[in-house]
Amino acid sequence: MISVIFDLDGTLVDSEPNYYESGRRTLARHGVRDFTWEQHARFIGIGTLETLEILRERYAIEAPVEQLLAEQNAAYLELARTGTEAFPEMRKFVERLHAEGIPMAVASGSSREAIDAVLAGTGLDALLTTAVSAEEVAHGKPAPDVFLEAARRLGADPADCVVVEDAAPGARAAHAAGMSCVAIPYVPATAHDPAFTGAGLLFRGGQRDFSAEAAYDWLCEHPAA
């Protein structure tokens, strides 16, 4: 049986504005006051820990990365609990898969606490009961670890799994895991990235082009990697 593994941020829910704001606040506390959305966008699809490790070195921040992570997670959770929305067509897709009894999981670079908060806040926790955080595996995306662990928890063969992703590192991770990929670029301008052009199904315009019906029809026609 086919199984579907969803990325969370930017794929199921529009959480990137909250990640940007929480990151901006964290960096500002440590003297970096000019962090822009354009700079943030380069890290979309990369785990929070990996992102902070890069930014800490880039801006010569003295605080340990564990402190930065704790500060950003706290800021993000405050924002996430009050203002995260699931993309409407994506919610329809999840509901359709759930109704058909198709196994599903979430595999995200976010912390476990953040994943749980977002799923609960959007009501998706009732439909998506299996979730893996990059904190629970050795390497975040673009390594395949989170997707392979999600498949293991679902009891699924990686070749029978389809990943739904919005970011190139996630699409690369899906390929490395031996899984098919449905790609919905959060930043449509990146749709030309080879990671996306190699996807089994690509919605070039991102969420504005995504259709639950089209994705479901493709899934039925392409049941394996």
NORDA-V472080 format. One record per pair of residues at least 12 apart in sequence whose C-alpha atoms are under 7 Angstrom apart, sorted by sequence separation. I is the first residue (numbers start at 1). J is the second residue. D is the distance in whole Angstrom. If there is no record, write none. Layout:
i,j,d
I,J,D
I,J,D
This chain:
i,j,d
53,65,6
134,146,6
52,65,7
133,146,7
183,196,6
191,204,6
132,146,6
163,179,7
183,199,6
188,204,6
20,37,7
162,179,6
163,180,6
164,181,6
165,182,6
166,183,6
182,199,6
188,205,5
132,150,6
161,179,6
162,180,5
163,181,5
164,182,5
165,183,5
166,184,5
167,185,6
181,199,5
182,200,6
183,201,6
184,202,6
188,206,6
131,150,7
158,177,7
159,178,6
161,180,7
162,181,5
163,182,6
164,183,6
165,184,6
166,185,4
167,186,7
180,199,7
181,200,5
182,201,5
183,202,5
184,203,5
185,204,7
20,40,6
49,69,6
158,178,6
159,179,5
166,186,5
180,200,6
181,201,7
182,202,6
183,203,6
184,204,7
186,206,6
112,133,5
158,179,6
185,206,5
106,128,7
111,133,6
184,206,5
105,128,6
110,133,6
172,195,6
184,207,6
104,128,6
105,129,7
106,130,6
107,131,6
108,132,6
109,133,6
110,134,7
111,135,6
171,195,6
105,130,5
106,131,4
107,132,5
108,133,5
109,134,5
171,196,7
105,131,5
106,132,6
107,133,6
108,134,6
142,169,4
147,174,7
168,195,5
141,169,6
142,170,6
168,196,6
98,127,6
141,170,6
144,173,4
148,177,6
142,172,6
143,173,5
144,174,6
147,177,7
30,61,7
109,140,6
142,173,4
141,173,6
144,176,6
144,177,5
84,118,7
81,117,6
86,122,6
77,114,6
81,118,7
85,122,6
80,118,6
107,146,6
81,121,6
107,147,6
26,68,7
107,150,6
26,71,6
105,150,6
180,225,5
26,72,6
179,225,6
23,72,6
22,72,5
103,154,7
22,75,5
22,76,5
19,76,6
18,76,6
18,79,6
48,109,7
18,80,7
47,109,4
48,110,6
46,109,7
47,110,6
161,224,7
160,224,5
159,224,6
160,225,6
159,225,5
15,84,6
14,84,6
13,84,7
14,85,6
13,85,6
14,86,6
13,86,4
14,87,7
12,86,6
13,87,6
12,87,6
12,90,6
47,140,6
47,141,7
46,141,6
8,106,6
3,102,6
4,103,6
5,104,6
6,105,6
7,106,6
8,107,7
2,102,7
3,103,5
4,104,5
5,105,5
6,106,5
7,107,5
8,108,6
3,104,6
4,105,7
5,106,6
6,107,6
7,108,5
5,107,7
93,212,5
92,212,6
89,210,7
45,167,5
89,211,6
90,212,6
44,167,6
45,168,7
46,169,7
89,212,5
45,169,6
45,170,6
3,156,7
11,165,6
11,166,5
5,161,7
10,166,6
3,160,6
4,161,6
5,162,6
6,163,6
7,164,6
2,160,5
3,161,5
4,162,5
5,163,5
6,164,5
7,165,5
1,160,7
2,161,6
3,162,6
4,163,6
5,164,6
6,165,7
10,186,6
2,223,6
2,224,7
